Amino acid sequence: MKIFKRLLLGIVILVVVLVVVGFFLPDRYHVERALIMSAPADAVFTRINTLRTWPDWTAWNKSTYPDMETKFSGPESGVGSVYQWSGKSSGVGSLRITAVEPGKRVIYDLDYDNGKYLSVGSIILTTEGTATKATWVNEGALGSNPINRWFGLMMDSMMGPGFETGLKNLKQLSETPAK
């Protein structure tokens, strides 16, 4: 019985320490990846500004989530364009373009799990000689919940590889001459 009490006390202390430390963790997260492409910025911009092309190059598509259903609404491209998805494996979410700087930047709001997880993202294009550097960024608030703050420590390792895959696919598509 003495061992059980000590074990229980140890678990309680561990939980309290994890919760208290959680309050001191950052309340925001930032994920960023970049890749240089041998393509003009306009060729890359067309693909990032038109949400209907995102499934062609992002890592979050039917090849990764076969049961994912997608829907597009709003304008064909630019501000107000919306990309929605749902599926057992992909969850429910939407991406809405909120600002555009032609040839340079697309800013979007990302809503995952019906408003439970909100973030702001952007893909920024900068010209480097004859090449284009694409920088994909996503940032979000974690609130005061210590569990969310622990979760925030893993956001880079969870989203980053998807950004890398997406940028590689975007590079390949953008560098391939149109037929």
C-alpha positions in Angstrom: 0.0 0.0 0.0 2.9 2.3 0.8 4.4 1.8 -2.7 1.0 2.6 -4.3 0.7 5.8 -2.3 4.2 6.9 -3.3 3.5 6.1 -6.9 0.2 8.0 -6.9 1.9 11.0 -5.2 4.7 10.9 -7.8 2.2 10.9 -10.6 0.3 13.8 -9.1 3.5 15.8 -8.6 4.5 15.1 -12.2 1.1 16.3 -13.6 1.3 19.5 -11.5 4.8 20.2 -12.7 3.8 19.6 -16.3 0.8 21.9 -16.0 2.8 24.7 -14.2 5.6 24.5 -16.7 3.0 24.6 -19.5 1.9 28.1 -18.4 5.5 29.4 -19.0 5.8 27.9 -22.5 5.3 30.3 -25.5 1.7 31.2 -26.3 2.4 31.3 -30.1 4.0 29.1 -32.6 5.8 29.8 -35.9 6.6 27.3 -38.7 8.7 28.4 -41.7 10.3 26.8 -44.6 11.9 28.2 -47.8 13.1 26.9 -51.1 14.7 28.5 -54.2 13.1 27.7 -57.5 14.5 28.2 -61.0 11.3 29.8 -62.2 10.0 33.3 -62.5 8.0 34.6 -59.5 4.9 35.0 -61.7 4.9 31.2 -62.5 5.0 30.4 -58.9 2.5 33.1 -57.9 -0.2 31.8 -60.2 -0.1 28.4 -58.4 -0.2 29.8 -54.9 -2.8 32.4 -55.7 -5.2 29.8 -57.2 -6.4 27.5 -54.5 -7.8 25.0 -57.0 -4.1 24.1 -57.8 -3.1 23.6 -54.2 -4.0 19.8 -54.2 -1.5 19.5 -57.1 1.5 20.5 -55.0 0.7 20.6 -51.3 1.4 17.5 -49.1 -2.2 17.7 -47.7 -4.1 16.1 -50.6 -5.9 12.9 -51.7 -2.7 11.0 -52.1 -2.0 11.5 -48.4 -5.6 11.4 -47.2 -7.6 9.2 -49.7 -10.9 9.8 -48.0 -10.5 13.6 -48.1 -13.3 15.5 -49.8 -12.5 19.0 -51.1 -14.6 21.9 -52.1 -13.7 25.4 -53.5 -15.8 28.5 -53.3 -15.5 32.2 -54.0 -13.4 33.7 -56.8 -11.2 31.5 -59.0 -8.1 33.1 -57.4 -7.1 35.8 -55.0 -8.8 37.4 -52.0 -11.9 35.6 -51.0 -11.0 32.2 -52.6 -11.8 29.3 -50.2 -10.5 25.7 -50.1 -12.4 23.4 -47.8 -11.7 19.8 -46.9 -13.1 17.1 -44.7 -12.4 13.4 -44.1 -11.9 11.0 -41.3 -8.1 10.9 -41.8 -7.7 14.6 -42.8 -10.1 16.2 -40.3 -12.2 19.3 -41.2 -10.7 22.6 -42.3 -10.6 25.5 -44.6 -8.1 27.9 -46.0 -9.2 31.4 -47.2 -7.0 33.9 -49.0 -7.2 37.2 -47.2 -4.6 39.4 -48.9 -2.5 39.3 -52.1 0.4 41.2 -53.4 0.6 40.2 -57.0 3.8 38.3 -57.8 5.1 38.6 -54.3 2.8 37.2 -51.6 -0.4 35.4 -50.6 -1.7 35.6 -47.1 -4.4 33.2 -45.8 -6.4 32.3 -42.7 -6.4 28.6 -41.8 -9.2 27.2 -39.8 -8.9 23.6 -38.6 -11.4 21.6 -36.7 -14.3 24.1 -37.1 -12.6 27.0 -35.5 -10.8 25.1 -32.7 -7.4 25.8 -34.3 -7.0 29.1 -36.2 -3.8 30.4 -37.7 -2.5 32.8 -40.3 -0.2 31.7 -43.1 1.6 33.2 -46.0 3.7 32.3 -49.0 6.2 35.0 -49.8 8.1 35.2 -53.1 11.4 37.1 -53.5 13.4 37.3 -56.6 17.0 36.1 -56.4 18.7 36.7 -59.8 16.7 34.6 -62.2 15.4 32.4 -59.5 12.5 32.8 -57.0 12.7 32.1 -53.3 9.4 30.8 -51.8 9.0 31.1 -48.1 6.0 29.4 -46.5 5.1 30.6 -43.0 2.3 29.6 -40.6 1.7 31.2 -37.2 -0.9 30.8 -34.5 -1.9 31.6 -31.0 -2.0 28.8 -28.4 -4.0 30.6 -25.7 -3.5 30.1 -22.0 -4.2 26.3 -22.0 -0.9 24.7 -20.9 -1.7 21.5 -22.9 -2.0 23.6 -26.1 1.3 25.2 -25.3 3.0 21.8 -24.9 1.4 20.9 -28.3 2.8 24.1 -29.7 6.4 22.8 -29.1 5.7 20.1 -31.7 4.1 22.3 -34.4 7.3 22.8 -36.4 8.0 19.1 -36.5 4.4 18.4 -37.5 3.9 21.0 -40.1 7.4 21.6 -41.3 7.8 18.4 -43.3 4.5 19.1 -45.1 5.8 22.5 -46.0 9.0 21.0 -47.3 7.2 18.5 -49.5 4.8 21.1 -50.8 7.6 23.5 -51.7 9.5 20.7 -53.5 6.3 19.8 -55.5 5.7 23.5 -56.2 9.3 23.9 -57.4 8.9 20.9 -59.7 5.7 22.2 -61.2 6.9 25.7 -61.5 10.2 24.7 -63.2 8.5 22.3 -65.7 7.8 24.1 -69.0 4.1 24.3 -70.0 3.1 21.9 -72.7 
